[in-house]
Amino acid sequence: MVRSAAVVGAGVMGHGIAQLFAQAGALVRLQDADEGRLAAGLRALEQSLALLAEEGVISPADAAGARARVRPTTDLDTALAGAEVVVEAIPEVLEAKLDLFDRVERVVEAETIVASNTSSLPVSQLSRRARHPGRMVILHFFNPAQLVPLVEVVPHPSMPPATVERVLETMRRLGKRPVRLRREVPGFVANRLQAALVREAFHLVELGVAAPEDVDAVVTEGPGFRWPFVGPIETADLGGLDTWQRVLDNLAPELSTARGAPEALRAAVARGDLGAKTGRGLYDHAGRPVAERLRQRDRALIRLAKLKRE
Ligand SMILES: NC(=O)c1ccc[n+]([C@@H]2O[C@H](COP(=O)([O-])OP(=O)(O)OC[C@H]3O[C@@H](n4cnc5c(N)ncnc54)[C@H](O)[C@@H]3O)[C@@H](O)[C@H]2O)c1
């Protein structure tokens, strides 16, 4: 596990990322160019640790230990000294990030991982001026970073496989669920999916189909109620890909320039892989008895319904 990390930028994202490293036992230097923002970030981190202790997720002693491992500073060189991983979380301005990486490269060791929490900039642009692009990676955390499990990981194509594995393992040690993207694409996976949904949500409001709060209720009480446990592709697999193909053949031309259901879905159906009901779809259901999976899903949904009533 990483023993020493630096997080640059202590705003909405930076303090949560610093907290994760500290909870996992690393010494973290949290740096911000603005003293007031640094103090605010540190306060937010302390409040988050206190809340985790209050909820019984960590002990008060662990919360105090994590806080003690976070060293705030406004000095970049102090923050970077000895860091095995540097994560930048400064504003989404390419030039500012490039200037920061220039300074980081001058200070850190050759094997230091240099990461960006960018929401939209491709790693090829972020590494444009880098002398060692093979150590650069996008680690896309989600707000609040200390709580949302997902981290999208986009390594520079020249990053050695062993380093990629070290990055993924570090994220697992932080308690995260890393998802490695096989190539770079604007918006990564999560923001593309979110954007597609949000775009349509606004469109439905504009069309006068439903009120904003009703569109939101459709998500939180419908598909979104299931999504914590079953993602959209497994949902299609459990429901039957033949059925989903017919539905998408009807709907896709309504929503996009596509003439019908996506090719991957069509190909699976043509092979006779209809999902859970044939044992294989886009998931391999062999060795995963469907009845057991559905029972597990339903138990989780019953518990979620109780939590929502709370
Ligand atoms: N807010 C989100 O929901 C979210 C989610 C995922 C990724 N991101 C990305 O994370 C990054 C940070 O976003 P944020 O929402 O935390 O921004 P923010 O504005 O809350 O925080 C940025 C911090 O960086 C500091 N800063 C600015 N320039 C600096 C520099 N050169 N050196 C050191 N500190 C500097 C600022 O003082 C500020 O405290 C952006 O790239 C953003 O796109 C944001």
The ligand as an SDF file (V2000), in Angstrom:
LIG
                    3D

 44 48  0  0  0  0  0  0  0  0999 V2000
  -17.0610   18.6240   -8.1200 N   0  0  0  0  0  0  0  0  0  0  0  0
  -17.3050   17.4480   -8.6590 C   0  0  0  0  0  0  0  0  0  0  0  0
  -18.3970   16.8890   -8.5210 O   0  0  0  0  0  0  0  0  0  0  0  0
  -16.2230   16.7200   -9.4210 C   0  0  0  0  0  0  0  0  0  0  0  0
  -16.3610   15.3390   -9.6390 C   0  0  0  0  0  0  0  0  0  0  0  0
  -15.3390   14.6370  -10.3040 C   0  0  0  0  0  0  0  0  0  0  0  0
  -14.2310   15.3400  -10.7530 C   0  0  0  0  0  0  0  0  0  0  0  0
  -14.1320   16.6940  -10.5430 N   0  0  0  0  0  0  0  0  0  0  0  0
  -12.9280   17.3730  -11.0320 C   0  0  0  0  0  0  0  0  0  0  0  0
  -12.0630   17.5570   -9.9150 O   0  0  0  0  0  0  0  0  0  0  0  0
  -11.2870   18.7360  -10.1000 C   0  0  0  0  0  0  0  0  0  0  0  0
  -11.5120   19.6470   -8.9170 C   0  0  0  0  0  0  0  0  0  0  0  0
  -12.8710   19.9890   -8.8400 O   0  0  0  0  0  0  0  0  0  0  0  0
  -13.5130   20.5600   -7.4910 P   0  0  0  0  0  0  0  0  0  0  0  0
  -14.9780   20.4790   -7.6850 O   0  0  0  0  0  0  0  0  0  0  0  0
  -12.8910   19.9160   -6.2990 O   0  0  0  0  0  0  0  0  0  0  0  0
  -13.0390   22.0990   -7.5880 O   0  0  0  0  0  0  0  0  0  0  0  0
  -12.9840   23.1980   -6.4320 P   0  0  0  0  0  0  0  0  0  0  0  0
  -13.0760   24.5100   -7.1020 O   0  0  0  0  0  0  0  0  0  0  0  0
  -13.9610   22.8730   -5.3430 O   0  0  0  0  0  0  0  0  0  0  0  0
  -11.5240   23.0150   -5.8120 O   0  0  0  0  0  0  0  0  0  0  0  0
  -10.3570   23.3380   -6.4960 C   0  0  0  0  0  0  0  0  0  0  0  0
   -9.3100   23.7980   -5.4660 C   0  0  0  0  0  0  0  0  0  0  0  0
   -8.0630   23.9210   -6.1200 O   0  0  0  0  0  0  0  0  0  0  0  0
   -7.3990   25.0720   -5.5820 C   0  0  0  0  0  0  0  0  0  0  0  0
   -6.4250   25.4790   -6.5970 N   0  0  0  0  0  0  0  0  0  0  0  0
   -6.6400   26.1550   -7.7500 C   0  0  0  0  0  0  0  0  0  0  0  0
   -5.4830   26.2380   -8.4560 N   0  0  0  0  0  0  0  0  0  0  0  0
   -4.5430   25.5990   -7.7130 C   0  0  0  0  0  0  0  0  0  0  0  0
   -3.1560   25.3480   -7.9040 C   0  0  0  0  0  0  0  0  0  0  0  0
   -2.5170   25.7190   -9.0040 N   0  0  0  0  0  0  0  0  0  0  0  0
   -2.4900   24.6800   -6.9420 N   0  0  0  0  0  0  0  0  0  0  0  0
   -3.1180   24.2720   -5.8080 C   0  0  0  0  0  0  0  0  0  0  0  0
   -4.4260   24.4850   -5.5770 N   0  0  0  0  0  0  0  0  0  0  0  0
   -5.1220   25.1280   -6.5250 C   0  0  0  0  0  0  0  0  0  0  0  0
   -8.5170   26.0580   -5.3230 C   0  0  0  0  0  0  0  0  0  0  0  0
   -8.1040   26.9980   -4.3250 O   0  0  0  0  0  0  0  0  0  0  0  0
   -9.6340   25.1530   -4.8260 C   0  0  0  0  0  0  0  0  0  0  0  0
   -9.6230   25.0060   -3.4140 O   0  0  0  0  0  0  0  0  0  0  0  0
  -11.7270   19.3270  -11.4480 C   0  0  0  0  0  0  0  0  0  0  0  0
  -10.8790   18.8600  -12.4440 O   0  0  0  0  0  0  0  0  0  0  0  0
  -13.1250   18.7500  -11.6100 C   0  0  0  0  0  0  0  0  0  0  0  0
  -13.5220   18.7110  -12.9670 O   0  0  0  0  0  0  0  0  0  0  0  0
  -15.0930   17.3850   -9.8790 C   0  0  0  0  0  0  0  0  0  0  0  0
  1  2  1  0
  2  3  2  0
  2  4  1  0
  4  5  1  0
  4 44  2  0
  5  6  2  0
  6  7  1  0
  7  8  2  0
  8  9  1  0
  8 44  1  0
  9 10  1  0
  9 42  1  0
 10 11  1  0
 11 12  1  0
 11 40  1  0
 12 13  1  0
 13 14  1  0
 14 15  2  0
 14 16  1  0
 14 17  1  0
 17 18  1  0
 18 19  2  0
 18 20  1  0
 18 21  1  0
 21 22  1  0
 22 23  1  0
 23 24  1  0
 23 38  1  0
 24 25  1  0
 25 26  1  0
 25 36  1  0
 26 27  1  0
 26 35  1  0
 27 28  2  0
 28 29  1  0
 29 30  1  0
 29 35  2  0
 30 31  1  0
 30 32  2  0
 32 33  1  0
 33 34  2  0
 34 35  1  0
 36 37  1  0
 36 38  1  0
 38 39  1  0
 40 41  1  0
 40 42  1  0
 42 43  1  0
M  CHG  2   8   1  16  -1
M  END
$$$$
